[in-house]
Amino acid sequence: MNKKMKKLAKQADWRKPGGLPSEWNDGDYVVNQEQMKKFAELIIAECIEAAGDPADGLILDDTWHDGVRASVWSIKQHFEID
């Protein structure tokens, strides 16, 4: 699991067998439905944030901003987020 996913797993309170926090080591996690839901919500939020971040040196115009708004709207609609 990469660093970003580990960070999200920790924020979603994923635990190792025996109740150890997720940052202790890689491997299997024991998660309940609420923790899985929180993890998914965090990933979606990261996608929405990434869609709005311009690449370095990119010239931003109205077309770019329209595209960002459309992308964020599409992600929110797909995952039924207000």
TIVO-571060 format. One line per field, with one value per residue: residue number from 1; x, y negated, z of N, C-alpha, C, O in turn. Coordinates in steps of 0.1 Angstrom, whole numbers, plus 2048, in hexadecimal, padded with zeros to 3 digits. Each point is the difference from the previous one (the first is absolute). Example, Ala and Ser with C-alpha at 12.3 -4.5 7.8 and 13.67 -1.06 7.14 Angstrom:
! TIVO-571060
num (1 | 2)
nu (884 | 7F2)
nv (839 | 7F5)
nw (84E | 7F2)
cau (7F7 | 809)
cav (7F4 | 7F5)
caw (800 | 800)
cu (809 | 7F8)
cv (7F4 | 7F5)
cw (800 | 808)
ou (80A | 805)
ov (800 | 7F5)
ow (807 | 801)
! end
This chain:
! TIVO-571060
num (1 | 2 | 3 | 4 | 5 | 6 | 7 | 8 | 9 | 10 | 11 | 12 | 13 | 14 | 15 | 16 | 17 | 18 | 19 | 20 | 21 | 22 | 23 | 24 | 25 | 26 | 27 | 28 | 29 | 30 | 31 | 32 | 33 | 34 | 35 | 36 | 37 | 38 | 39 | 40 | 41 | 42 | 43 | 44 | 45 | 46 | 47 | 48 | 49 | 50 | 51 | 52 | 53 | 54 | 55 | 56 | 57 | 58 | 59 | 60 | 61 | 62 | 63 | 64 | 65 | 66 | 67 | 68 | 69 | 70 | 71 | 72 | 73 | 74 | 75 | 76 | 77 | 78 | 79 | 80 | 81 | 82)
nu (809 | 7F4 | 812 | 800 | 809 | 816 | 808 | 7FF | 811 | 813 | 802 | 807 | 814 | 80C | 7F4 | 811 | 807 | 7EC | 7F7 | 80D | 80A | 7F0 | 800 | 7F1 | 7ED | 811 | 7F2 | 7FF | 7EE | 801 | 7F3 | 7FD | 7ED | 7FE | 809 | 7F3 | 7EF | 805 | 803 | 7ED | 7F7 | 80A | 7F9 | 7ED | 800 | 807 | 7F0 | 7F2 | 807 | 800 | 7EB | 800 | 809 | 803 | 7FD | 810 | 7FD | 7F4 | 7FF | 801 | 7F4 | 7F7 | 80D | 813 | 800 | 800 | 814 | 80B | 7FB | 808 | 815 | 805 | 7FC | 80F | 812 | 7FF | 802 | 815 | 80B | 7F7 | 80E | 7FB)
nv (80C | 7F7 | 7F4 | 7FD | 810 | 7FF | 7F2 | 806 | 80D | 7F5 | 7F6 | 810 | 7F7 | 7FB | 814 | 7FE | 810 | 803 | 7FB | 80F | 7F1 | 7F4 | 7F0 | 80D | 804 | 808 | 7FC | 814 | 7FD | 7F5 | 809 | 7EC | 808 | 801 | 812 | 812 | 802 | 806 | 816 | 80C | 800 | 80F | 815 | 806 | 804 | 814 | 810 | 802 | 80A | 817 | 807 | 7FF | 815 | 7E9 | 805 | 80C | 7EC | 80B | 802 | 7F2 | 811 | 7F0 | 7FE | 7F3 | 7EA | 7F8 | 7FD | 7EE | 7EC | 7FD | 7F7 | 7EA | 7F1 | 7FE | 7F3 | 7EA | 7F7 | 7FE | 7EE | 7F6 | 7F4 | 7FF)
nw (800 | 7EF | 7F9 | 7EA | 7F3 | 7FE | 7F1 | 7EB | 7F9 | 7FB | 7EC | 7F2 | 806 | 7ED | 7FF | 80F | 7F2 | 809 | 7EB | 7F6 | 80D | 7F6 | 810 | 80B | 7F5 | 7F4 | 7EF | 809 | 7F2 | 813 | 7EF | 80A | 805 | 816 | 80A | 7FF | 80F | 816 | 803 | 803 | 815 | 80E | 7FF | 80A | 817 | 806 | 7FF | 811 | 813 | 800 | 806 | 816 | 802 | 803 | 7EB | 809 | 808 | 80F | 7EA | 812 | 7F7 | 7F2 | 7EF | 802 | 7FF | 7EB | 7F7 | 806 | 7F7 | 7EB | 7FF | 804 | 7F0 | 7F0 | 804 | 7FF | 7EB | 7F8 | 809 | 7EE | 7F3 | 816)
cau (7F7 | 809 | 7FF | 7F3 | 7F5 | 803 | 7FB | 7F2 | 7FC | 802 | 7F5 | 7F4 | 802 | 802 | 808 | 806 | 7FB | 805 | 7FD | 80B | 7FD | 804 | 80E | 80B | 806 | 7F7 | 7FA | 7F2 | 7F9 | 7F3 | 7F8 | 7F2 | 7F9 | 801 | 80E | 801 | 7F9 | 808 | 80B | 7FC | 7FD | 80D | 806 | 7F8 | 804 | 80D | 7FE | 7FA | 80B | 809 | 7FB | 800 | 80D | 806 | 80E | 80A | 803 | 7F5 | 7F8 | 7F2 | 7F6 | 7F3 | 7FE | 805 | 7F7 | 7F4 | 804 | 801 | 7F2 | 7F9 | 806 | 7FC | 7F2 | 7FF | 805 | 7F6 | 7F4 | 802 | 800 | 7F4 | 804 | 7FA)
cav (7F4 | 7F4 | 7F7 | 7F9 | 80A | 803 | 7F4 | 801 | 80B | 7FB | 7F7 | 808 | 809 | 80E | 807 | 80D | 80A | 7FE | 7F2 | 7F7 | 7F5 | 803 | 7FC | 808 | 808 | 804 | 80D | 800 | 7F7 | 804 | 7F3 | 802 | 7FA | 7F2 | 7FD | 802 | 7F4 | 7F4 | 801 | 7FD | 7F2 | 7F9 | 802 | 7F7 | 7F2 | 7FF | 7FF | 7F3 | 7F6 | 801 | 7FB | 7F1 | 7FB | 7FF | 804 | 7F5 | 7F9 | 800 | 7F3 | 802 | 7F8 | 804 | 80D | 809 | 7FF | 807 | 80E | 803 | 801 | 80B | 80C | 801 | 803 | 80E | 809 | 7FF | 807 | 80E | 806 | 7FB | 7F7 | 7F2)
caw (800 | 7FF | 80C | 800 | 805 | 80E | 807 | 800 | 809 | 80E | 803 | 800 | 80C | 7FD | 80A | 7FD | 80A | 80D | 804 | 7FE | 7F6 | 7F2 | 7FD | 805 | 7F5 | 7F4 | 802 | 801 | 80A | 804 | 7FF | 800 | 7F5 | 802 | 7FD | 7F2 | 7FA | 802 | 7F7 | 7F2 | 7FF | 7FF | 7F2 | 7F7 | 803 | 7FA | 7F2 | 7FE | 802 | 7F5 | 7F4 | 801 | 801 | 7F3 | 7FE | 801 | 7F4 | 7F7 | 7FF | 803 | 7F9 | 804 | 7FB | 80A | 80C | 7FD | 800 | 80E | 806 | 7FB | 806 | 80E | 800 | 7FC | 80B | 80B | 7FB | 7FF | 80D | 807 | 80A | 7FF)
cu (809 | 7FD | 7F2 | 7F5 | 802 | 7FA | 7F1 | 7FB | 801 | 7F4 | 7F3 | 800 | 800 | 809 | 806 | 7F9 | 806 | 7FE | 80B | 7FC | 807 | 80E | 80B | 807 | 7F7 | 7FA | 7F1 | 7FA | 7F2 | 7F7 | 7F2 | 7F9 | 801 | 80E | 802 | 7FA | 808 | 80C | 7FC | 7FD | 80D | 806 | 7F8 | 804 | 80E | 7FF | 7FB | 80B | 80A | 7FB | 800 | 80E | 807 | 80F | 809 | 802 | 7F4 | 7F9 | 7F1 | 7F7 | 7F2 | 7FC | 805 | 7F7 | 7F3 | 802 | 801 | 7F3 | 7F8 | 806 | 7FB | 7F1 | 7FD | 803 | 7F5 | 7F3 | 801 | 800 | 7F5 | 804 | 7FA | 80A)
cv (7F4 | 7F7 | 7F9 | 809 | 803 | 7F4 | 801 | 80B | 7FC | 7F6 | 807 | 80A | 80F | 806 | 80D | 80A | 7FE | 7F1 | 7F6 | 7F5 | 803 | 7FC | 809 | 809 | 802 | 80D | 7FE | 7F7 | 807 | 7F3 | 804 | 7F8 | 7F0 | 7FB | 800 | 7F4 | 7F4 | 800 | 7FC | 7F1 | 7F8 | 801 | 7F7 | 7F2 | 7FD | 7FE | 7F3 | 7F5 | 801 | 7FB | 7F0 | 7FA | 7FF | 805 | 7F4 | 7FB | 800 | 7F2 | 803 | 7F6 | 805 | 80E | 80A | 800 | 807 | 80F | 805 | 801 | 80C | 80D | 803 | 804 | 80F | 80A | 800 | 807 | 80F | 807 | 7FA | 7F8 | 7F2 | 7F6)
cw (800 | 80C | 801 | 805 | 80E | 809 | 801 | 808 | 80F | 804 | 801 | 80C | 7FD | 80A | 7FA | 809 | 80D | 804 | 7FF | 7F6 | 7F3 | 7FD | 805 | 7F6 | 7F5 | 803 | 800 | 80A | 803 | 801 | 800 | 7F5 | 801 | 7FD | 7F1 | 7F9 | 802 | 7F7 | 7F2 | 7FF | 800 | 7F2 | 7F7 | 802 | 7FA | 7F1 | 7FC | 801 | 7F4 | 7F3 | 7FF | 800 | 7F2 | 800 | 801 | 7F2 | 7F6 | 800 | 802 | 7F9 | 804 | 7FC | 80B | 80D | 7FD | 801 | 80E | 806 | 7FB | 806 | 80E | 801 | 7FC | 80B | 80B | 7FC | 800 | 80D | 809 | 80C | 7FE | 7FD)
ou (809 | 7F7 | 7FB | 7F7 | 7F6 | 7FA | 7FA | 7F6 | 7F7 | 7FB | 7F7 | 7F7 | 7FB | 809 | 7FA | 7FA | 80C | 804 | 7FF | 7FA | 80A | 806 | 80B | 80C | 7F4 | 804 | 7FA | 807 | 7FB | 803 | 7FB | 807 | 802 | 801 | 807 | 805 | 801 | 804 | 807 | 803 | 800 | 806 | 806 | 801 | 802 | 807 | 804 | 801 | 804 | 808 | 801 | 802 | 801 | 807 | 7FC | 802 | 801 | 7FE | 7FA | 802 | 7FF | 7F9 | 7F9 | 7FC | 7FA | 7F7 | 7FB | 7FD | 7F9 | 7F8 | 7FC | 7FC | 7F8 | 7F9 | 7FC | 7FA | 7F7 | 7FA | 800 | 7FB | 800 | 7FD)
ov (7FF | 801 | 7FF | 7FC | 802 | 802 | 7FD | 7FF | 804 | 801 | 7FB | 808 | 808 | 7F9 | 806 | 7FD | 7FE | 7FD | 7F5 | 803 | 807 | 806 | 7FE | 801 | 7FD | 808 | 7F7 | 7FD | 807 | 7F7 | 80B | 7F8 | 7FA | 7F5 | 7F8 | 7FA | 7F8 | 7F5 | 7F9 | 7FA | 7F5 | 7F6 | 7F9 | 7F8 | 7F5 | 7F7 | 7F9 | 7F7 | 7F5 | 7FA | 7FB | 7F4 | 80A | 800 | 7F5 | 807 | 7FB | 7FA | 808 | 7F4 | 809 | 807 | 80A | 80B | 806 | 808 | 80B | 80A | 806 | 80A | 80B | 808 | 807 | 80A | 80A | 807 | 807 | 80B | 803 | 802 | 7FB | 7F4)
ow (808 | 808 | 80A | 808 | 807 | 80A | 80A | 807 | 808 | 80A | 808 | 802 | 808 | 805 | 7F7 | 80A | 802 | 80C | 804 | 7F5 | 7FF | 7F7 | 7FC | 801 | 801 | 809 | 7FC | 80B | 7F9 | 808 | 7FC | 7F9 | 7F6 | 7F9 | 7FA | 7F6 | 7F6 | 7FA | 7F9 | 7F6 | 7F9 | 7FB | 7F7 | 7F6 | 7FA | 7FA | 7F7 | 7F8 | 7FC | 7F8 | 7F5 | 800 | 7F9 | 80A | 7FB | 7F6 | 7F5 | 80A | 7F8 | 802 | 808 | 806 | 803 | 805 | 809 | 804 | 803 | 807 | 808 | 802 | 804 | 808 | 806 | 802 | 805 | 808 | 804 | 802 | 80C | 80B | 7F4 | 7FF)
! end
